[in-house]
Amino acid sequence: MARFRGYIFTLRCGLFRQNIKIGKGLKIYKKFSIKGEGQTYLGKNCTIGGARGDSTQHVNIDTHNRDAVIRIGDNTSLYAARISAKYEIVVGNDVLIEQSGVLDTDFHSIDKSRKTPAGETKERCRIVIGDRVCIGTRSFIMKGVKIGNDVIIVPGSVVTTSVKPGSVICGNPAKVMVSEEKP
């Protein structure tokens, strides 16, 4: 049934949403929404699911302007994830994002004006997540972060700086617990 829902979702996007491209084999187990006018690309054999035991948690992908781009690689699993781009977010192959947020912008300042944050550009805010990365529950990946291949992000981490390949990180702000850089 999940493959059938994926097929129907892919078909509808192909007919009505020219800014969304989806590879074959999409499986949808829970509610899934893609919003915005920016470009969204989902690779082959991706899995979309919710949070176990909480039917209100589902996957949201948002592009906040026409120039925003979200690319998600092959065999990636998203469970109750929120991926939100004003600029660009690239997620590699074989990635697991579970009930976490990936945000390439602060959206607005924290003062009463709520103006657009100063200094945000595509070059400074772009997020790149490598292959075979596991992002644990209730973690956040913040603007400008690059995460290398084979990284494990422990649940509840807030990642504000780039992470070398093969690392295990945790905390707020996240710090390296183990680093085994792989070639």
C-alpha positions as CSV (number, residue, x, y, z in Angstrom):
1,M,0.0,0.0,0.0
2,A,2.9,2.4,0.8
3,R,4.3,1.9,-2.8
4,F,0.8,2.6,-4.2
5,R,0.5,5.8,-2.2
6,G,4.0,6.8,-3.4
7,Y,3.0,6.1,-7.0
8,I,-0.2,8.2,-6.8
9,F,1.7,11.0,-5.1
10,T,4.4,10.9,-7.8
11,L,1.8,10.9,-10.5
12,R,-0.1,13.9,-9.0
13,C,3.2,15.9,-8.7
14,G,4.1,15.1,-12.3
15,L,0.8,16.3,-13.5
16,F,0.2,19.4,-11.3
17,R,3.5,20.4,-9.6
18,Q,6.2,20.9,-12.2
19,N,8.6,22.1,-9.5
20,I,8.7,18.6,-7.9
21,K,10.6,15.7,-9.3
22,I,10.4,12.2,-7.7
23,G,12.4,9.1,-8.5
24,K,10.8,5.6,-8.8
25,G,10.0,3.5,-5.8
26,L,8.7,6.2,-3.3
27,K,7.0,4.6,-0.3
28,I,4.6,6.7,1.8
29,Y,3.4,5.4,5.1
30,K,2.1,8.6,6.7
31,K,0.9,12.1,5.6
32,F,3.4,13.8,3.4
33,S,3.4,17.4,2.2
34,I,5.6,19.4,-0.1
35,K,4.9,23.2,-0.1
36,G,6.3,26.2,-1.9
37,E,7.3,27.3,-5.4
38,G,11.0,26.2,-5.1
39,Q,12.4,23.1,-6.7
40,T,12.2,19.8,-4.8
41,Y,13.9,16.6,-5.9
42,L,13.4,13.2,-4.2
43,G,15.7,10.3,-5.3
44,K,14.8,6.7,-6.0
45,N,13.4,4.4,-3.3
46,C,12.8,7.0,-0.6
47,T,10.6,6.2,2.4
48,I,8.3,8.6,4.0
49,G,6.9,7.8,7.5
50,G,5.7,9.4,10.7
51,A,6.6,9.2,14.4
52,R,5.6,5.9,15.9
53,G,2.7,6.3,18.3
54,D,2.0,9.9,17.2
55,S,-0.3,10.3,14.2
56,T,0.1,14.1,14.2
57,Q,3.8,13.9,13.3
58,H,4.5,13.7,9.5
59,V,7.0,14.8,6.9
60,N,6.9,18.4,5.7
61,I,9.2,19.7,3.0
62,D,8.9,23.5,2.4
63,T,10.6,25.8,0.0
64,H,10.2,29.4,1.0
65,N,10.7,31.1,-2.4
66,R,10.9,30.4,-6.1
67,D,14.8,30.1,-5.9
68,A,14.9,27.6,-3.1
69,V,16.1,24.1,-3.8
70,I,15.8,20.9,-1.8
71,R,17.6,17.7,-3.1
72,I,17.1,14.4,-1.4
73,G,19.2,11.5,-2.5
74,D,18.3,7.8,-3.2
75,N,17.3,5.4,-0.5
76,T,16.7,8.1,2.0
77,S,14.2,7.6,4.9
78,L,12.3,10.5,6.4
79,Y,10.3,10.0,9.5
80,A,8.3,13.0,10.8
81,A,11.1,15.2,9.4
82,R,10.8,18.9,8.6
83,I,13.0,20.2,5.8
84,S,12.7,23.9,5.2
85,A,14.7,25.9,2.7
86,K,15.0,29.5,1.8
87,Y,18.2,28.8,-0.2
88,E,19.4,25.2,-0.7
89,I,19.5,21.9,1.2
90,V,21.2,18.9,-0.3
91,V,20.7,15.5,1.4
92,G,22.9,12.5,0.3
93,N,22.0,8.9,-0.4
94,D,21.1,6.3,2.3
95,V,20.3,9.0,4.9
96,L,17.9,8.6,7.9
97,I,16.2,11.7,9.3
98,E,13.9,10.9,12.2
99,Q,11.6,13.5,13.7
100,S,14.1,16.3,13.2
101,G,14.4,19.7,11.5
102,V,16.8,20.8,8.8
103,L,16.5,24.6,8.4
104,D,18.7,26.8,6.2
105,T,17.4,30.1,7.5
106,D,16.4,31.7,10.8
107,F,13.2,32.9,9.0
108,H,13.1,36.2,10.9
109,S,15.0,38.1,13.6
110,I,14.1,37.5,17.2
111,D,13.3,41.1,18.0
112,K,9.8,42.6,17.8
113,S,10.3,43.7,14.1
114,R,10.7,40.0,12.9
115,K,12.6,41.3,9.9
116,T,14.6,39.1,7.6
117,P,17.9,38.2,9.3
118,A,20.9,40.3,8.2
119,G,23.7,38.5,6.3
120,E,21.8,35.5,5.1
121,T,23.0,34.4,1.6
122,K,22.9,31.1,-0.3
123,E,26.6,30.7,0.2
124,R,26.5,31.2,4.0
125,C,23.2,29.3,4.6
126,R,23.4,26.3,2.3
127,I,23.2,22.9,4.1
128,V,24.9,19.7,2.7
129,I,24.3,16.4,4.4
130,G,26.6,13.5,3.1
131,D,25.8,9.9,2.4
132,R,24.9,7.3,5.1
133,V,24.1,9.9,7.8
134,C,21.8,9.2,10.7
135,I,20.0,12.1,12.3
136,G,18.4,11.2,15.6
137,T,15.0,12.3,16.9
138,R,14.5,15.9,17.9
139,S,17.7,17.1,16.4
140,F,18.2,20.3,14.4
141,I,20.6,21.0,11.5
142,M,21.0,24.7,11.3
143,K,22.0,27.0,8.4
144,G,25.5,26.8,6.8
145,V,26.3,23.3,8.1
146,K,28.1,20.6,6.1
147,I,27.9,17.1,7.4
148,G,30.3,14.5,6.0
149,N,29.6,10.9,5.1
150,D,28.9,8.2,7.7
151,V,28.0,10.7,10.6
152,I,25.7,9.8,13.5
153,I,23.9,12.6,15.2
154,V,22.6,11.6,18.6
155,P,19.0,12.4,19.4
156,G,18.4,15.9,20.7
157,S,21.4,17.5,19.1
158,V,21.6,21.0,17.7
159,V,24.1,21.1,14.9
160,T,25.5,24.6,14.3
161,T,28.9,23.8,12.8
162,S,30.1,21.5,10.1
163,V,30.9,17.9,10.9
164,K,33.8,15.7,9.6
165,P,33.1,12.3,8.0
166,G,32.8,9.3,10.4
167,S,32.0,11.4,13.5
168,V,29.4,10.8,16.2
169,I,28.1,14.1,17.6
170,C,25.7,15.1,20.4
171,G,24.6,18.0,22.5
172,N,23.4,21.6,22.3
173,P,25.4,22.9,20.6
174,A,26.5,19.5,19.2
175,K,30.1,18.5,19.8
176,V,32.1,15.5,18.5
177,M,32.1,12.4,20.7
178,V,33.9,10.1,18.4
179,S,35.7,10.9,15.1
180,E,36.8,8.2,12.8
181,E,37.3,10.0,9.5
182,K,36.9,7.6,6.6
183,P,38.4,7.9,3.2
